[in-house]
Amino acid sequence: MPSRNLVTWACLITGYSQNGMPDEACRVFQAMVSSGFMPNHYACGSALRSCQGLGAFGLRLGMQIHGLLLKTGHGSNEVVSNVLISMYGSCGGNGDYAWRVFEEIENKNSVSCNSIISVYAQRGTVSAFELFSYIQKEDLGFTFKPTEFTFGSLITAAANHVNSGLLLLEQLLANIEKSGLLEDLYVGSALLSGFGRFGSLDTAMKVFKQMGARNAVSLNGLMVGLVRLGQGEEAAKVFMEMRDFVKINSDSFVVLFSAFPEFSSLEEGEIRGRELHAYVIRTGLCDSKAAIGNALINMYSKFGEFQIAHSVFQVMVDKDSVSWNSMISALDQNDCFEDAISTFQTMIRTGFMASNYSLISALSSCGSLNWIRLGEQLHCEGIKLGLDFDVSVSNALLALYADTGCVAECKILFTLMLEYDLVSWNTIIGALGNSETSISEAIEYFIQMMRAGWSPNNVTYINILSVISSLSLLGLVRQIHALVLKYNSMNTSSIENTFLACYSKCGEMDDCENIFSGMSDRKDDTKQWKRFKHIMSEVWGERQLVCKGIASSILEDFMCRLHRS
């Protein structure tokens, strides 16, 4: 075109955005700004919609567009504000940003209210319901009446809550029946998925029968809930019972493939999976939908049939990013580390952009192979794509540097992380604990973790106890022991065995015997224990200080033999 204007650029950006090409939409938007055009709210709105599917990179670009909107005065536009709220919710950014945008909207409406409820529903049950109550009580300039989208978000929030989720769902069901929205396909499908997740099959079937319209989405929602509960046989049973009442789609087969690895008998599940695989090949579904191939890769990987999964991947006609991610992850998990990295590199050469999932698997393979140089290159690639903002990617990087003995890099990376989870703390404590020069620092990080309000898990205890036992710090061992008892975590053999090793290295045989006698999964081994205690006493009495290491080795050998017996 000899000349372009704002409408030209906005139409092209919108076209890419509406046709599921977010990367191209964002690229054209950046080219528009670089060409000297100041984008209008149409172009910004389309670009923000595209940012929603791009994760951390989308969040970074979305925040830049938000700043541009505030600068140009388009930030007060209602439509753009609603898209901004959705963008912050979809990209995993700080929920406070979405709330600030909502507060600054002068003329709030049901769309903006549903958008902010949806964002909070993704982040926690309590906050979503508190916000729902707040919006109904406050004078926002209009009467807010819950719609199918409102209930859909609240159902999702309730279904994700372990403790009181079922009670909240039952209360929502009563409210939905009162409002007359139970016949809505969207609301009914969400309820089916929610009740199915909690194993409330009777209520789910009741909702299914009351729905005004049923389709494959309804059936799939119920099956997904059952699969997440590990009830694969029930999911397959529901499919067989309902397939004559609804028109099955390809997603139904995808969910069914995910149900077979959840069978109580893996052998039976694999047989059913192979039968369905033959069916989708015969009907041509296997070649027409990438999701079918992806489901097959995941299913065979879970059955340990790695060669079949790889064969499925090779014959797939249309591979998407999920296909590559699934294959790379399967290779990494099956100890085919070099193949995982090779597949990752092939994916990049094919034109696919690395995602957080594929990058995590590639980093894991680099750590297993001790390929630190390639790992550093992948680290740079992650920074370039903005994936380092993802806490899971940062954890994978921490594990890479820890596995390759780069403790200094671990500490630097941990300091630069924007947010942490329990895996982050466990990794840095474990990395420092494995380095003789950083053992005391591991204890400091453990104290920082506790002060920050994190509750340790079994991995935390094992990591910190291995550090303490190497220093023979009896006082600290007893404090950790009290902490484990406080959180009721003294219920696994790994924790009990770790405490046995710690107390033995500190010379506290009485504590060893107390723990041993209370171990839940030990057999009747009184004679073995007496023999072990006799050997330990002889060693201890002869050369107490010199033989701590010998005694500890005897303990570890004894526990291994006892576990095998």
TITORDREN-73013 format. One line per field, with one value per residue (C-alpha): x, y, z. Coordinates in steps of 0.25 Angstrom, whole numbers, plus 2048, in hexadecimal, padded with zeros to 3 digits. Each point is the difference from the previous one (the first is absolute). Example, Ala and Ser with C-alpha at 12.3 -4.5 7.8 and 13.67 -1.06 7.14 Angstrom:
REM TITORDREN-73013
X c(831,806)
Y c(7EE,80E)
Z c(81F,7FE)
This chain:
REM TITORDREN-73013
X c(800,806,7FA,7FA,7F8,7FB,7F4,809,809,7F5,7F8,80D,802,7F2,800,80C,7FA,7F2,807,808,80D,804,80F,7FE,7F6,80A,80B,7F7,7FD,80E,803,7F5,806,80E,7FA,7FC,7F1,7F9,7F7,7F1,7F7,7FC,80E,804,7F4,803,80F,7FC,7F7,80C,808,7F7,805,80F,803,80C,803,7F2,800,80C,7FA,7F3,805,807,7F3,7F9,80B,7FE,7F1,801,80A,7F6,7F3,7FA,801,7F2,7F9,7F7,803,80F,7FF,7F8,80B,80B,7F9,7FF,80E,806,7F8,804,80F,801,804,7FE,7F1,802,802,7F2,7FA,806,7FB,7F2,800,803,7F5,7F6,7F4,800,7F7,7FD,80C,80A,7FA,801,80E,805,7F9,806,80E,7FE,7F9,80E,807,7F8,7F2,7FF,804,7F7,7F3,804,801,7F3,7F9,807,7FB,7F1,801,807,7F9,808,7F6,7F8,7F9,809,7F9,808,801,804,80E,800,7FC,80A,80B,7FB,7FE,80E,805,7F8,805,80E,7FE,803,7FA,7F3,7FE,7F5,7F8,802,7FC,7F3,7FD,802,7F7,7F5,802,801,7F3,7FA,805,7FB,80E,801,7FB,80C,80A,80C,7FC,7FB,80D,808,7F8,802,80F,800,7F7,808,80D,7FB,7FA,7F2,7FA,7F2,7FF,807,7F7,7F4,806,802,7F1,7FB,808,7F8,80A,80B,80C,80E,805,7F7,804,80F,7FF,7FB,80A,80C,7FB,800,80E,806,7FB,807,7F3,803,7F7,7F4,804,800,7F2,7FA,805,7FA,7F2,7FF,806,7F2,7FA,80A,808,80E,80C,80F,802,7F7,80B,80B,7FA,7FE,80E,804,7F7,807,80D,7F7,7FA,802,806,80A,800,7F1,802,80B,7F7,7F4,80A,805,7F2,7FC,80D,7FC,7F2,805,80A,7F5,7F6,80B,7FF,80F,804,7F6,802,80E,7F9,7FE,80E,804,7F7,806,80E,7FD,7F8,80B,80B,7F8,7FF,810,7FE,80A,802,7F2,7FE,80C,7FA,7F3,808,807,7F4,7F8,7FC,7FE,808,7FE,807,7F9,805,80F,7FE,7FA,80B,80C,7FA,7FE,80E,806,7F7,805,80E,802,807,808,7F4,7F8,80A,801,7F1,7FF,80B,7F8,7F3,807,805,7F2,7FC,7F9,803,805,7F5,802,7FD,80A,80B,7FE,802,80C,806,7FD,807,80C,802,7FF,80B,808,800,801,805,7F3,7F8,805,7FC,7F2,800,803,7F5,7F7,803,7FF,7F2,7FC,7FE,809,7F5,7F9,803,800,80B,808,7FF,805,80C,803,800,809,80A,7FF,802,80C,806,7FF,7FC,804,7F7,7F5,801,800,7F4,7F8,803,7FB,7F3,7F3,7F8,803,7F8,804,808,809,803,803,809,809,801,803,80A,807,800,807,80C,80A,803,7F1,7FA,7FE,7F9,7F6,7FC,7FE,7F7,7F8,7FE,7FC,7F6,7FA,800,7F9,7F4,803,7FC,80B,7FD,807,80A,804,802,808,809,802,802,80B,807,7FF,804,80D,803,7FB,7F7,7F8,7F8,7FC,7FC,7F7,7FA,7FD,7FA,7F7,7FC,7FD,7F7,7F9,7FC,7FD,80A,806,7F9,809,80C,809,7FE,802,80C,806,7FE,806,80D,800,7FF,80A,80B,7FD,802,7F2,7FC,7F4,7FA,803,7F9,7F4,7FE,803,7F6,7F5,802,7F3,804,80B,7FE,802,80F,803,80C,806,7FF,807,80B,801,800,80B,809,7FE,803,80D,804,7FC,806,80E,802,7F4,805,808,7F6,7F4,801,801,7F4,7F8,804,7FC,7F2,7FE,804,7F7,7F4,802,800,7F4,7F8,803,7FC)
Y c(800,80E,806,7FA,807,7FC,7F8,7F8,7FC,7FD,7F8,7F7,7FF,7FC,7F6,7F9,800,7FB,7F4,7FB,805,808,801,806,80A,805,800,809,809,802,803,80A,808,7FF,806,80D,7FD,802,7F5,802,7F8,7F6,7FC,800,7F8,7F5,800,7FE,7F4,7FA,802,7F7,7F3,804,7FD,808,807,804,806,809,805,802,809,808,802,803,80B,805,801,808,809,802,801,7F4,7F9,805,7F8,7F6,7F5,802,800,7F2,7FA,805,7F9,7F3,802,801,7F4,7F7,804,7FC,80E,807,800,80E,805,7FB,806,80D,800,7FC,80C,80A,7FD,80B,7F9,7F2,7F5,7F2,7FC,807,7FA,7F2,803,803,7F4,7F7,805,7FE,7F2,7FC,804,7FB,7FC,809,80D,7FD,7FE,80C,808,7FB,804,80E,803,7FC,809,80C,80B,7FF,809,7F4,7F3,7F4,7F3,7F4,7FA,7F2,806,804,7F2,7FA,807,7FD,7F1,800,806,7F7,7F3,804,801,7F3,802,807,7FF,7F6,808,80D,7F9,7FB,80E,805,7F5,805,80F,7FB,7F8,80D,809,7F6,7FE,7F1,7FE,808,7F7,808,800,7F1,7FC,807,7FA,7F2,802,806,7F5,7F5,805,7FE,7F2,804,7F8,800,80F,801,7F6,808,80D,7F9,7FB,80E,807,806,7FD,7F5,7FF,7FA,80B,7FC,7F2,804,809,7F4,7F7,80A,801,7F1,7FE,80B,7F8,7F4,7F8,7FC,7F4,809,80A,7F5,7FB,80E,801,7F2,804,80E,7FE,7FD,80D,80A,802,7FC,809,7FF,806,7F4,7F6,809,800,7F1,7FD,808,7F7,7F2,803,802,7F2,7F8,7F5,807,7F4,801,80F,7FD,7F6,80A,80B,7F7,7FD,80E,804,7F5,807,80E,7FB,7F9,80C,809,809,7FD,808,80B,805,803,7FF,7F1,7FE,808,7F8,7F3,805,803,7F3,7F7,808,7FE,7F1,800,7FC,80B,7FA,800,80E,804,7F8,808,80D,7FD,7FC,80C,809,80D,802,80C,806,7F6,7F4,805,803,7F2,7F9,808,7FD,7F1,7FF,807,7F8,7F3,804,802,80D,802,7FD,80A,80B,7FC,801,80D,806,7FA,807,80D,7FE,7FC,80E,7FD,809,7FA,800,7FF,7F1,7FC,809,7F9,7F2,805,806,7F3,7F8,809,7FE,7F1,800,80B,809,80D,808,7FC,803,80E,802,7FB,80A,80B,7FB,800,80F,804,7FA,805,7F2,803,807,7F2,7FB,7F1,804,807,7F3,7F8,80A,7FF,7F0,801,808,7F8,7F3,805,805,80F,805,80E,801,7FA,80B,80B,7FA,7FE,80F,805,7F7,809,7F5,7F3,7F3,7F5,7F9,80C,800,7F1,801,80B,7F9,7F3,806,808,7F3,7F8,80A,7FF,80E,805,7F7,80B,808,7F5,801,80F,7FE,7F7,80A,80A,7F7,7FE,80F,802,7F8,7F3,7F2,7F6,7F3,7F2,805,80C,7F8,7F6,80B,807,7F4,7FB,80D,800,7F2,803,80A,7F7,80C,7F8,80D,803,7F2,800,80D,7FA,7F4,808,808,7F3,7FB,80D,7FF,7F1,7FD,7F4,7F6,7FC,7F6,80A,80A,7F6,7FA,80E,802,7F3,804,80E,7FB,7F5,809,809,7F3,800,7F2,801,809,7F7,7F4,809,803,7F2,7FA,80A,7FE,7FD,7F7,7F7,7F2,7F7,802,800,7F7,808,80C,7FA,7FB,80E,806,7F7,803,80F,7FF,7F9,80A,80C,7FB,7FD,80D,809,80C,7FA,7F6,809,7FE,7F1,7FF,808,7F7,7F4,807,803,7F2,7FA,809,7FC,7F1,802,807,7F6,7F5)
Z c(800,7FC,80D,80D,80B,80E,7FA,7F7,80C,809,7F6,7FE,80F,802,7F5,806,80E,7FB,7F8,80C,7FC,80C,7FD,7F3,806,80A,7F6,7F7,80C,803,7F1,801,80C,7FA,7F3,808,801,80D,801,803,80A,7F5,7FD,80F,803,7F6,804,80F,7FC,7F9,80C,808,7FA,800,80F,806,7F3,7FE,80E,7FD,7F3,806,80B,7F6,7F8,80D,802,7F2,802,80D,7F8,7F5,808,7FB,80D,804,7F5,805,7F6,801,80F,800,7F7,809,80C,7F8,7FB,80E,804,7F5,800,80F,804,80D,804,805,7F2,7FC,80C,7FD,7F2,805,80B,7F5,7F7,801,7FB,804,7FA,801,7F7,808,80D,7F9,7FC,80D,807,7F6,803,80F,7FD,7FA,80D,80B,805,80C,7F8,7F4,809,809,7F3,7FB,80E,7FF,7F2,804,80C,7FB,7F8,7F3,7F8,7FB,805,7FE,7FD,7FF,7F2,7FB,7FF,80F,804,7F7,807,80E,7FD,7FB,80D,808,7F9,803,80F,807,80D,7FE,7F1,800,80A,7F8,7F3,807,804,7F2,7FA,809,7FB,7F2,801,806,7F4,7F5,7FA,803,7F2,7FA,7F9,805,80F,800,7FA,80A,80B,7FB,7FF,80F,806,7F8,806,80E,7FC,803,7F4,805,800,7F3,7F9,806,7FA,7F3,7FF,803,7F6,7F5,7F5,801,7F7,800,809,80B,7FF,7FF,80C,809,7FA,803,80F,801,7FA,809,80C,7FA,7FD,7F2,800,804,7F5,7F5,806,7FF,7F1,7FD,806,7FA,7F2,7FB,806,7FB,7F3,804,7FB,7FF,80E,806,7FB,805,80E,7FF,7FC,80D,808,7FC,808,80C,800,80D,7F7,7F7,7F7,7FE,7FD,7F6,7F8,800,7FB,7F5,7FB,800,7F9,7F5,7FF,7FE,7F5,7F9,800,7FC,80D,803,7F3,801,80E,807,80D,7FE,7FD,80C,809,7FA,803,80F,802,7FB,807,80D,7FD,7FE,7F1,7FC,7F2,7FC,805,7F7,7F4,802,800,7F3,7F8,805,7F4,807,80C,809,80C,809,7F8,801,80F,803,7F8,806,80E,7FD,7FC,80C,809,7FA,802,7F1,803,7F3,7F8,808,7FD,7F1,7FF,807,7F6,7F4,805,800,7F2,7FB,804,80E,80B,80D,80B,80F,800,7F5,806,80E,7F9,7F8,80D,808,7F5,800,80F,7FF,7F5,808,7F3,807,7F3,7F9,80C,801,7F1,804,80B,7F7,7F6,80C,804,7F1,800,80E,805,80C,807,801,80E,7FA,7F6,80B,808,7F4,7FF,80F,7FE,7F4,807,80D,7F8,7F9,80D,7FD,80E,7FD,7F4,808,80B,7F6,7F8,80D,804,7F2,801,801,807,807,803,809,7F5,7FF,80F,7FF,7F4,806,80E,7F9,7F7,80B,809,7F6,7FF,80C,7FF,801,80B,80A,7F5,7FE,80E,7FF,7F3,808,80B,7F6,7FA,80D,804,7F2,804,7F8,806,7FD,7F9,801,7F5,809,80C,7F9,7FA,80D,808,7F7,802,80F,802,7F8,80B,80B,806,80A,805,7F2,7FD,80C,7FC,7F2,807,808,7F3,7F9,80B,800,7F2,801,7F6,807,7F8,7F5,800,7F9,80B,80B,7FA,7FE,80F,803,7F8,807,80E,7FE,7FB,80C,809,805,800,80A,7F6,7F4,808,803,7F1,7FC,809,7FC,7F1,7F9,7F5,806,802,80D,800,80F,7FE,7F5,808,80C,7F7,7FA,80E,805,7F4,802,80E,7FE,7F6,808,80D,7FA,7F8,801,7F9,7F5,7FD,7FD,7F1,802,809,7F6,7F4,808,803,7F2,7FB,80B,7FB,7F2,803,809,7F5,7F6,80A)
